[in-house]
Amino acid sequence: MIKNIIFDFGDIFINLDKQAPLLEMAKFGFTELTPELDTIFKKYEMGLMESDEFVDKLQAIFTNATKEQIRDAWNSIILDFPEERLTFIEKLNSDKQYRLFLLSNTNDLHIEKVKDAMGMQRFNRFQNCFEVFYLSQEMKMRKPNANIYEKVLSDNKLIADETFFVDDTKENTDSASKLGIHCWNLQVGKDDVQEILSHL
């Protein structure tokens, strides 16, 4: 019996354009995700560098870009947060049938952009729906590494077999499922988080 639900954030609740940062950075020289860039992105997502250091490192690679252009390109991934999804999670929270948690790979620049895009009132409404609001940048770990799921389970005394996880990235749900967590790999553009109860 499912008692706990762990939600991803991007493309589950807030819409993303995952190609936009690459297209924007292409304007100042990005051609492919090199091992160096991949390391920088993941370290930043794990909170292992501050935003200023992150932007400086990218500017050292893309020397013809301003810091503002780099920040804007990085944040171009963030789109809208449909009101019906906010209403849905508020109702699910008020029903008190499940313990709700958020687990997101994210970073300071994106969270600041989300707050700006949503407005603080809506962001707070959203955050208040969850028992714990887990962000990779604060945890110093990231999905799909097993330790991030293990921490959520142990911190909250959750039993894996009683826990359901929804994420749009198959690598993340595959990793969680190996720990015995029930998972739904939501297909963006085809599925919607509001259908989750039919997957439990």
Helices and strands as residue ranges (DSSP letters): E 4-7, H 20-26, H 35-45, H 51-61, H 67-75, H 83-95, E 99-104, H 108-118, H 120-127, E 132-135, H 136-139, H 146-155, G 160-162, E 163-167, H 170-177, E 182-185, G 193-198
